Amino acid sequence: MDGLLRPSPLGRGLEEAFLPSPCIQNHAANLHVLPGGALACVWFGGSQEGASDISIWMARLEPGAAEWSPAERMSDDPARSEQNPVLFTAPTGDVWLFWTAQRFGNQDTAIVRRRISTDGGMSFGPIEVFIDTSGTFVRQPIVVTPAGRWLLPVFACVARPGEKWTGDHDTSAVLFSDDEGLSWRRTEVPHSTGCVHMNIAPDADGFLAVYRSRFADAVHVSRSADGLAWSAPEPGSLPNNNSSIQLIARRGGGHAIVYNHVAAGDGTARRLNLYDEIEDEDDIEGAAAPGPAAPAAAPPPARTAFWGTPRAPLSLAFTADGARSFAGRLDLDGGDGYCLTNNSKEGLNRELSYPSITEGADGTLHVAYTYHRRAIKYVRLPPG
């Protein structure tokens, strides 16, 4: 994990690197081109997801450089697991870094924190609470519409009364701002239970959104003319394994998506939940405030979140018709994708997951993803 760019075994002019990190576990990368042209990658790292030593980290690849910078710790709260960082450049040029902060394995206790840079991402201001509604999670960047409205996709992590969070009841929404992020309102995505990590992108008819499915069946898709009123998510043509995806609108038209080309089948092994390996210190200390709960009269879910579907291969595909069909699939990495454990210390996890993709001004595609939860791997694809 020295950060050096090397030719990829895939050939075709591809290059790859493993980002430097001092952490045992590294997960949930997000890429962003900073105003000065440097490529930034943020992720979370520590001992294991959900543990209180999980913090946000950041590295940069300067224009023309052949090596990623050393990782810089961007947060450090000893009481919360800080996860899912996202970078966004506002029209003013300010760079926002925001991320979730939860108590151990309880995603229904998450809030969202933020730091803002006024020098193009070279340094960041103090940590502040961005969204204080408990159970709010983020994964994808803010989108600015042609009219100047800001759209931030979020999802609510909801637990039934007296039960631990498992993901069964999670739903998606969009926070929107008409004053450049000073104030926010909320609009719900209808019938979105189980559809999370909402990823908004401009489309010929307005906007489209793709979703991770908690039920490990398919990438779901919904559409909107204005970014506020959304159709209900429906299964698309790509499989999903209850792991993250990311889609971008390409400069020359069409969209590109990175994802795992696999779904759960009848014989797929299953784990209890995402955090079934860590001891919940909140239960011991009684320190956690309860998160948002489903109504007391709510019936048990018709479907339950499916955890443990293999997270491989790590694939790239393209669509020219607004995510109605996909072609040109390229598997960037492969393996068995074993993720029935999150254990990185003993090298038990072998997932390739949580990809992020962005496009440079010259058409270069940049992809970063989790490699066995031990490292963040970066792949650069030349134009064309």
C-alpha positions in Angstrom: 0.0 0.0 0.0 2.6 2.5 -1.1 0.3 4.6 -3.3 2.4 4.2 -6.4 0.7 3.9 -9.8 1.5 0.7 -11.7 0.2 -0.8 -15.0 -2.9 -2.9 -14.4 -2.9 -6.6 -15.2 -6.0 -5.8 -17.3 -3.8 -4.0 -19.8 -5.5 -1.5 -22.2 -3.5 1.3 -20.7 -5.2 0.9 -17.2 -3.2 1.8 -14.1 -3.8 0.9 -10.5 -2.6 1.7 -7.0 -3.3 0.9 -3.4 -3.7 4.0 -1.3 -1.4 4.4 1.8 -3.2 3.9 5.1 -2.1 3.0 8.6 -5.4 1.3 9.4 -6.2 -2.4 9.7 -9.6 -1.8 7.9 -10.3 0.6 5.1 -13.7 0.9 3.5 -16.3 3.1 1.6 -14.1 5.2 -0.7 -15.5 8.3 -2.4 -13.6 10.1 -5.2 -13.8 13.8 -6.1 -11.8 16.1 -8.4 -10.8 19.2 -6.3 -11.0 22.7 -7.8 -7.2 22.8 -8.4 -7.3 19.6 -10.4 -6.1 17.1 -7.7 -8.0 13.9 -7.3 -9.1 13.4 -3.7 -10.2 10.1 -2.1 -11.9 9.9 1.3 -12.8 6.7 3.1 -13.2 5.4 6.7 -10.6 3.4 8.5 -9.8 1.8 11.9 -10.0 -1.7 13.4 -13.5 -2.7 12.2 -16.7 -1.0 10.9 -18.9 0.0 13.9 -15.9 0.2 16.3 -15.3 3.6 18.0 -11.8 3.9 16.5 -13.2 4.2 12.9 -12.4 7.7 11.5 -12.4 9.5 8.2 -9.2 9.6 6.1 -8.2 11.5 3.0 -5.5 11.2 0.3 -4.7 13.2 -2.9 -3.3 12.4 -6.3 -1.9 15.7 -7.7 -2.1 16.4 -11.5 0.7 14.5 -13.2 1.8 12.7 -10.1 2.6 9.0 -10.0 2.0 8.5 -6.3 -0.9 9.1 -3.9 -0.1 11.3 -0.9 0.0 9.7 2.6 -3.4 9.4 4.3 -4.5 12.3 6.5 -7.0 11.7 9.4 -9.9 14.1 9.0 -12.0 13.1 12.1 -11.4 11.4 15.4 -14.4 10.9 17.8 -13.6 8.2 20.4 -17.3 7.7 21.1 -18.6 7.1 17.6 -17.9 5.1 14.5 -17.5 7.7 11.7 -18.3 6.4 8.3 -19.3 7.0 4.6 -17.5 10.3 3.8 -18.5 12.4 0.8 -16.8 15.3 -0.9 -18.7 18.1 -2.7 -17.5 21.4 -4.4 -20.1 24.2 -4.0 -20.6 26.7 -6.8 -18.7 29.2 -4.6 -15.6 26.9 -4.8 -15.9 25.8 -1.1 -15.2 22.1 -0.7 -17.5 20.2 1.7 -16.5 17.0 3.5 -19.4 15.3 5.3 -19.8 11.9 6.9 -21.9 9.9 9.3 -21.2 9.3 13.0 -23.0 6.5 14.8 -22.8 4.7 18.1 -21.1 1.3 17.4 -23.3 -1.0 15.2 -26.4 1.1 15.6 -26.9 3.0 12.4 -30.2 4.3 13.7 -28.1 6.6 16.0 -26.2 8.2 13.2 -25.9 11.9 12.6 -24.1 13.7 9.8 -21.0 15.9 10.4 -19.2 18.3 8.2 -16.0 20.2 7.6 -15.6 23.0 4.9 -12.5 24.0 3.0 -12.2 27.6 1.6 -8.9 26.9 -0.2 -9.8 24.2 -2.7 -9.5 21.2 -0.3 -6.0 21.9 0.9 -7.2 22.5 4.5 -10.5 22.2 6.3 -12.3 24.1 9.0 -13.6 22.8 12.3 -16.0 19.8 12.6 -19.6 20.7 13.0 -22.9 18.9 13.0 -24.5 19.1 9.6 -27.7 16.9 10.1 -28.7 16.2 13.7 -31.7 14.0 12.8 -30.8 10.6 14.4 -30.7 7.7 11.9 -29.7 9.9 8.9 -27.1 8.3 6.6 -25.3 9.5 3.5 -23.2 7.9 0.8 -23.6 9.9 -2.5 -22.7 13.5 -3.3 -24.9 16.6 -3.6 -26.2 17.5 -7.1 -26.7 21.1 -8.2 -29.6 21.5 -10.7 -29.4 24.0 -13.6 -31.7 26.2 -11.6 -29.2 26.3 -8.7 -31.2 24.0 -6.3 -29.0 21.6 -4.2 -30.2 18.0 -3.9 -28.7 15.7 -1.2 -29.8 12.1 -1.3 -30.1 10.5 2.2 -31.6 7.4 3.7 -33.2 6.8 7.1 -31.9 3.9 9.2 -35.0 2.8 11.1 -35.3 0.2 13.9 -38.5 -1.3 15.3 -39.3 -0.7 19.0 -37.2 -2.9 21.2 -35.1 -4.3 18.3 -31.6 -3.6 16.9 -31.3 -1.9 13.6 -31.0 -4.5 10.8 -31.8 -2.5 7.6 -35.3 -4.0 7.1 -37.1 -0.6 7.3 -34.6 1.8 5.7 -36.1 4.3 3.3 -34.7 7.1 1.0 -35.4 10.8 0.8 -33.9 13.9 -0.7 -32.9 17.0 1.3 -33.0 20.1 -0.9 -31.8 23.6 -0.5 -32.6 26.8 -2.5 -30.1 29.0 -0.6 -26.8 27.2 -1.3 -27.0 24.9 1.7 -28.0 27.4 4.4 -31.3 25.7 5.0 -32.8 22.4 3.9 -36.2 20.8 3.4 -37.0 17.2 2.8 -39.0 15.2 0.3 -39.5 11.4 0.6 -39.0 8.9 -2.1 -42.3 6.9 -2.3 -42.3 3.2 -1.7 -38.6 3.1 -1.1 -38.3 0.6 1.8 -35.1 -1.3 1.3 -33.8 1.1 -1.4 -30.8 3.0 0.0 -27.6 4.8 -1.2 -29.7 6.9 -3.6 -27.4 8.2 -6.3 -28.8 11.1 -8.3 -27.6 12.0 -11.8 -28.9 14.4 -14.5 -30.7 12.7 -17.4 -32.3 13.8 -20.7 -35.7 13.9 -19.0 -34.6 15.5 -15.8 -32.9 13.2 -13.2 -32.5 9.5 -12.6 -31.5 7.8 -9.4 -30.1 4.3 -8.8 -30.3 2.5 -5.5 -28.7 -0.3 -3.5 -31.2 -2.9 -2.5 -31.3 -4.2 1.1 -32.8 -7.4 -0.3 -29.8 -8.2 -2.5 -31.9 -8.6 -5.7 -31.3 -5.8 -8.3 -30.1 -2.2 -8.7 -33.3 -0.2 -8.4 -34.1 2.9 -10.6 -36.4 5.9 -10.2 -36.9 9.1 -12.1 -37.8 12.8 -11.5 -38.4 15.8 -13.7 -37.4 18.3 -11.1 -35.4 16.3 -8.5 -38.2 16.6 -5.9 -41.1 14.4 -7.0 -39.7 10.9 -7.6 -41.2 7.8 -9.0 -41.1 4.7 -6.8 -37.9 2.7 -7.3 -38.2 -0.3 -9.5 -35.8 -3.2 -10.2 -33.5 -2.4 -13.1 -31.5 -4.7 -15.4 -28.4 -5.0 -13.2 -28.1 -7.3 -10.1 -27.3 -6.0 -6.6 -26.0 -7.8 -3.5 -27.0 -5.3 -0.8 -23.7 -3.4 -1.4 -23.0 0.1 -2.6 -23.0 1.3 -6.2 -22.2 4.6 -7.9 -23.3 6.1 -11.2 -22.2 9.2 -13.0 -23.3 11.2 -16.1 -20.5 11.2 -18.6 -19.3 14.4 -20.3 -19.9 13.0 -23.8 -23.3 11.6 -22.9 -24.7 8.5 -21.3 -23.8 7.2 -17.9 -21.3 4.9 -16.3 -21.9 2.7 -13.2 -19.6 0.7 -10.9 -21.1 -2.1 -8.9 -20.9 -5.8 -8.0 -22.4 -8.0 -10.8 -24.0 -10.5 -8.4 -27.3 -10.9 -6.5 -28.5 -13.3 -3.8 -29.7 -16.7 -4.9 -31.6 -19.5 -3.2 -28.4 -21.1 -2.0 -26.5 -18.0 -0.9 -25.1 -18.1 2.6 -26.5 -15.4 4.9 -25.2 -13.6 8.0 -27.4 -12.2 10.8 -26.6 -8.6 10.1 -23.8 -6.2 9.3 -22.6 -5.8 12.8 -23.0 -9.4 14.2 -19.3 -9.7 15.1 -18.8 -6.6 17.3 -19.9 -6.2 20.9 -22.2 -3.3 21.4 -20.8 -1.2 24.1 -24.0 0.8 24.3 -25.7 -2.3 25.7 -23.0 -2.6 28.3 -22.9 1.1 29.3 -26.5 2.2 28.5 -25.0 5.2 26.8 -26.9 5.3 23.5 -29.9 7.4 22.9 -32.5 5.5 20.9 -32.7 6.2 17.2 -35.9 6.7 15.2 -38.3 3.8 15.6 -40.9 2.4 13.3 -44.5 2.9 14.6 -45.4 0.5 17.4 -48.2 -0.9 15.4 -46.1 -1.6 12.3 -46.2 -5.2 11.3 -43.0 -7.3 10.8 -41.4 -6.5 7.4 -42.6 -8.6 4.4 -38.9 -9.0 3.5 -35.7 -8.8 5.5 -32.4 -7.3 4.6 -30.0 -9.9 3.1 -26.5 -9.7 4.4 -23.6 -11.8 3.2 -24.0 -12.1 -0.6 -20.5 -12.2 -2.1 -19.1 -8.8 -3.1 -17.3 -9.6 -6.3 -16.7 -9.1 -9.2 -16.2 -5.4 -9.1 -17.7 -4.3 -12.4 -18.0 -1.2 -14.7 -20.8 -0.9 -17.2 -22.3 1.8 -19.4 -25.8 3.0 -20.4 -26.9 5.2 -23.2 -30.6 5.1 -22.5 -31.0 6.4 -19.0 -30.2 3.2 -17.1 -32.9 1.2 -18.9 -30.2 -1.1 -20.3 -26.4 -1.5 -19.8 -23.6 -2.7 -22.1 -19.8 -2.8 -22.3 -19.4 -4.5 -18.9 -15.8 -4.7 -17.7 -14.8 -6.6 -14.6 -12.1 -4.5 -12.9 -11.3 -7.0 -10.2 -12.4 -10.5 -9.2 -12.4 -13.2 -6.6 -14.9 -15.0 -4.4 -16.0 -11.8 -2.7 -16.4 -13.6 0.7 -18.1 -11.2 3.2 -19.7 -13.4 5.8 -17.3 -11.6 8.1 -15.9 -8.0 8.3 -12.7 -9.3 9.9 -9.7 -7.5 8.3 -7.1 -8.2 11.0 -7.0 -11.9 10.2 -7.6 -11.4 6.5 -10.9 -13.3 6.5 -12.8 -10.8 4.4 -12.3 -10.8 0.7 -14.8 -8.4 -0.7 -14.4 -5.9 -3.5 -17.0 -3.3 -2.8 -18.3 0.2 -2.3 -16.9 1.6 -5.6 -16.7 5.2 -6.5 -16.3 6.7 -9.9 -15.6 10.1 -11.4 -14.5 11.4 -14.8 -11.7 13.8 -15.5 -11.9 16.8 -17.9 -10.2 14.7 -20.6 -12.5 11.7 -20.3 -10.3 9.7 -18.0 -12.3 7.5 -15.6 -11.2 7.1 -12.0 -12.5 4.3 -9.8 -11.7 3.5 -6.2 -13.1 0.6 -4.1 -12.7 -1.5 -1.0 -10.1 -4.3 -1.4 -10.7 -7.1 1.1 -11.4 -4.4 3.7 -7.7 -4.1 4.0 -7.0 -1.3 1.5 -8.6 1.2 -0.9 -7.7 0.2 -4.5 -7.6 2.8 -7.3 -7.9 2.1 -11.0 -7.4 4.7 -13.8 -8.9 4.1 -17.2 -7.7 6.2 -20.1 -10.2 8.1 -22.3 -12.1 5.8 -24.6 
